[in-house]
Amino acid sequence: MTALTSPRANLARALLARVAGPDADATRHRIHRTPGPRWFDPRSPIGRVHGDASMFVGGAGALLLQSLHPRVVTAVADHSDYRGDPWGRLQNTAAFIATTTFGTSEDAARAVAIVRAVHTRVTGSTGDGQHYAASDPHLLSWVHLAGTQSFLLAHQRFGRRPLTPGECDEYVAQSAVVARALGATDAPTTVAGLRAQLRAFRPELGSTEAARDVARFLLLDPPVTWAVRPAYSLIAAAGLEMLPVWARRELGVPVVPVLDPLLRAGGKVMTGTIRWALDPVDPVRVPLHLAPAAG
């Protein structure tokens, strides 16, 4: 096949434009094809997780879970234009994950340095007077833990090839490399350690208006057209379903356990569809010179 069929091409182009921006092809070529040493083997667990369509669900779950820390969500609300430019924020986050996972060591270190510089300017206080700073190792740890948990859980439920227990530990350890580079301390290197640290954060987490606002934005008022809202809703709902019951309640979301299997089924349908669209242009799976153009 020399070109994608039209529906597949259109879906691939739309997805890449949202996640990687208008210059998606150039960005992906630079990240994946620039010669040089890398922090990770793309075939290793972190490459398999971060290169899989399940990241769409994992990302939704991560944002919801991260918002339950009052200082973290206040920092986002005060300093991030996630409502005014949600796709720009998504593209920046996706580019950082892709660069540190698949890019050259030099590019990965540069991406980390840029984020650390931005973090130094993100400071303030919550409504009840708690100080926050995005460079705070403790808050960085929470963001890292919530993201690692969400990405790994999404991959195990919706990924192409779920990891073995040993590979899950390796994924956590590889993710810790990036967390330490960003300034987080005591990043776990096993699934057991990840779960223990998540439990330790529980007393700090809770419902705030800012967290509920994030949930409403992601689940009820997303920045997508009505034509694609059903598909988006299946992804977001699958991300929500990954959260523990207490977290969903703190976000003000009704918990209906009987619906959870349906939410998972919707997540499987959507990740399968995304994977079908992107496989022919996946730079990890297909040599770039053999991949048909997405446009």
C-alpha positions, -999 to 999 in steps of 0.1 A, spaced: 0 0 0 15 34 -10 -10 56 7 -35 54 35 -71 51 26 -89 84 30 -108 78 63 -77 64 79 -56 93 66 -80 119 77 -82 104 112 -44 101 115 -40 137 103 -66 150 128 -50 131 157 -15 142 149 -25 178 145 -41 179 179 -13 160 197 18 171 178 7 204 163 6 217 127 42 205 120 36 170 133 56 152 106 87 174 111 84 172 149 82 134 149 110 131 123 133 152 145 124 133 177 127 98 163 152 101 135 179 125 148 210 104 152 225 101 186 224 82 219 191 80 238 180 77 274 159 47 266 156 19 240 123 26 221 115 -11 224 119 -11 262 88 -7 285 88 31 286 89 32 248 61 6 245 39 25 270 45 60 258 42 50 221 9 33 225 -26 46 218 -35 39 254 -17 71 263 -48 90 252 -68 74 280 -38 75 304 -34 113 298 -71 119 307 -68 99 339 -35 116 349 -50 151 346 -79 142 367 -58 124 394 -32 152 395 -59 178 401 -68 163 434 -37 179 450 -48 214 461 -15 231 455 -9 214 422 -43 223 408 -41 259 420 -7 263 402 -23 250 371 -53 272 374 -32 303 382 -4 298 356 -18 276 328 -41 286 301 -56 252 299 -90 266 291 -79 292 266 -54 270 248 -59 234 258 -44 219 226 -13 240 230 -8 227 265 -15 191 253 11 195 225 37 208 249 32 179 273 32 154 244 63 169 230 81 166 264 71 130 269 80 121 233 114 139 235 125 124 268 113 89 258 124 87 221 146 117 214 184 120 216 199 124 251 209 160 242 174 169 232 159 152 262 182 171 285 173 203 267 136 196 271 141 190 309 161 222 312 133 242 296 106 228 319 128 234 349 132 270 339 95 275 335 89 259 369 110 285 386 84 312 376 54 292 388 48 303 424 19 315 445 -6 306 472 -38 287 475 -70 303 487 -62 291 523 -27 305 522 -7 274 513 24 283 493 31 264 461 61 263 437 62 242 406 98 234 414 90 220 448 103 184 447 73 172 467 48 186 443 69 173 413 67 139 430 29 140 431 26 149 394 51 122 385 33 95 406 -1 103 392 12 103 356 32 71 360 2 53 376 -22 65 350 -1 57 320 9 23 333 -27 14 343 -40 25 309 -14 5 291 -22 -26 311 -60 -22 303 -59 -9 267 -23 -13 254 -13 -34 224 9 -57 245 4 -54 283 37 -55 303 48 -84 324 52 -77 362 89 -74 357 84 -50 328 60 -29 349 88 -25 375 112 -15 347 87 11 334 84 26 368 122 27 371 126 43 337 100 69 344 119 77 376 149 88 355 129 117 340 113 125 373 147 129 390 160 150 361 130 174 367 138 176 404 116 151 420 131 132 449 128 96 460 110 86 428 99 49 431 115 23 410 90 -5 414 52 -9 412 51 -16 449 70 16 457 47 35 433 16 23 451 31 30 485 39 66 477 5 71 461 -11 59 494 12 82 514 -1 113 495 -38 105 503 -40 128 533 -30 157 511 -56 151 485 -91 163 483 -120 181 466 -115 217 457 -134 240 433 -104 241 410 -103 203 409 -140 200 402 -136 227 375 -109 206 358 -133 176 359 -162 196 344 -139 209 317 -126 175 307 -158 156 311 -187 179 304 -173 209 285 -144 197 264 -127 218 237 -140 196 208 -167 199 182 -200 182 187 -191 159 158 -162 143 177 -175 147 212 -189 111 214 -154 97 206 -137 121 230 -162 112 257 -154 76 255 -117 83 260 -123 107 289 -148 83 306 -123 55 303 -97 77 320 -122 86 347 -130 49 353 -94 42 361 -95 64 392 -104 49 425 -140 55 438 -129 80 464 -111 101 438 -142 102 415 -163 113 445 -138 140 454 -141 153 418 -179 155 422 -185 127 396 -214 102 403 -200 67 408 -221 40 392 -201 8 394 -225 -11 371 -214 12 342 -176 7 347 -174 -23 323 -191 -2 297 -166 26 302 -138 2 298 -153 -13 267 -156 22 252 -119 28 260 -109 -4 242 -129 6 211 -113 41 210 -78 30 217 -82 3 190 -95 29 165 -66 53 173 -41 25 169 -56 15 136 -53 51 123 -17 58 135 0 24 129 9 31 93 27 64 103 41 52 136 79 61 134 87 35 161 70 6 143 75 17 106 108 29 91 101 65 83 110 63 46 85 34 42 56 50 61 28 65 39 22 102 45 -5 111 69 -17 140 47 
